[in-house]
Amino acid sequence: MMFGRDRRALRQVFLVAWRKHRERGALAPLEKIIADVIGDHPEYQRLLENEDRALEHDYPAESGISNPFLHMGMHIALREQLAARRPAGVNELHQALLTQLGDAHEAEHWMLECLGETLWRAQRNGTAPDEALYLQGLGRAAKMGAI
């Protein structure tokens, strides 16, 4: 299982997938998704090639530096949502954003803003993420031409 509370183990999953990809090794389905996400983020690739730094570096919120593992993890979560077609309607909203923006990665970034907001609200309120609120945010983004 990829997701857990062990930061080092979670990061190791990214590092192994990226190493296998670079060495043209066989990738498990989840490793393929991870390697694709990393491939879409050249700004993080050097970090992942310095495994010791990648495993140990902190990204406190107050530093103003985005956590690349969180960012890529959200891309993975979004791609899993699209593959599972859950929540219902997410694929149609993704397609609307893709049509408007013409770039799949950019569409994902707009969707990640809505996903991040939904997850932040759930954490703040101590509740499960509100799928209806998430879909409403995606719908607003799609209607407004990606805000």
N, C-alpha and C positions, 0 to 999 in steps of 0.2 A: 504494500500500500504506500502510495506516495505521500499522502498528507498525514501529518502528525505534529507532535509538539517538539520534536528533536530537530532544531534548526540545522545542525551539522549534517544529519542524515538526509534531510530534505534537500539541502544544497548539493550534497553528494549525488543525488539523483540527476540534477541538472548537469553536473560536471561529467558524470559517466556518460550520459546521453550525448553531450557535446563531443567528448573524446571519441566515442564510438563513431559518431558522424564524421569527424575529421579523418579518422583512420579507415573510413569506409567499411566499418564493421556492421554486422547484422543488428538491427534495432527492433526492440519490442514495440508494439503499437504506441504505448504511452511515450516511449523514448523518441519515436518518430515525431510525435506531436511536439515534444519538448525541443528537439533539434530544429524543427520548422520554426518554432517561436524564436529560438535563439538566432536562427538564420535571418529572421526579420528584424533583428536588433543588433546590427554590427557594432553599435556603441557599447555593448556588453560583452562582446566576444573576447577581447583582450583580458578582461577581468576573469572570465571563465577559463582562460588558458593559464592563468596564474592561480592554481588550485589552492595553495596555502592562503593567499590573500582572500580569495573568494569564500573560503570556509570560515575565516575569522573576522572579516571586516564587519563593523557595525554600521547601521544606517539609522541613527536616532532621528526622530521627526524634527527635532529642533535644529538639526544640521542643515535642513533645506535640500539635502541630497536624496533623491528618490531611491528607494530600495529596488535594485534590479530584479531580485528574486520575487518580490511581491508583485512587481509590474508584470513579469513574465508569467507568474502563477495565475494572475488574473486573466491574461490572454488564454492560458490553458483552460481555466474554468469556463470562459466564454465559449471556447471551441467545443468543450464538452457539452455545454448547454445546446449549442447548435446541432451537434451530432445526435443528441437525445431529443431534440425538438421540445425542450422543456426550459422554461415555462412555455405553455402553449402560446403561440404568436410571436415568439422571439425570432424565429427564422424569417418571418414576413417583415418584421421591423428591421432586421439585419439587411434583408434584400432592398428595402426602401432606402436605407442609408447608403448601401453600396451603389445603388443606381444614382443617387444624388451626388455622391462624392467621387465615384469612379475608381476607388482604391480600397481594397479589402482591409489593408492594415489601418488606414485612416478610419474606416467605418468601425473597426474594432475599438479604436481609441475612443471614439465618441460613445460607444456602448460601455466601455470600461468606466467612463465618468459616471454613467447611470448606475452601473453595478457597484462601483466604489461607494457612491452615495447611499445606496440601498444597504450595503453591508455596514457602513458607518452608523446609519440609523438603527439597525438591528442591534449592533453592539452597544450603542449608547442607551437604548431602551431595554436591553436584556431580553430581546425577543428574537424569534426566527425572522429571516429576511422576508419582507413583504413583496411577494411576486407581483401583485396588482400594482403597487407603487412603482416597482421596477419597470414594468411594462408601460405604465403611464409616462415615466421619464423617457423611455425609448421612443414612445409615440410622439412626445413633444419634440424630441431631437429630430425625428424623421420629418415631422410636419414643418419644422422651422429651418429645414435645410441644414441639419446638424448644428443647431443652435448657433 
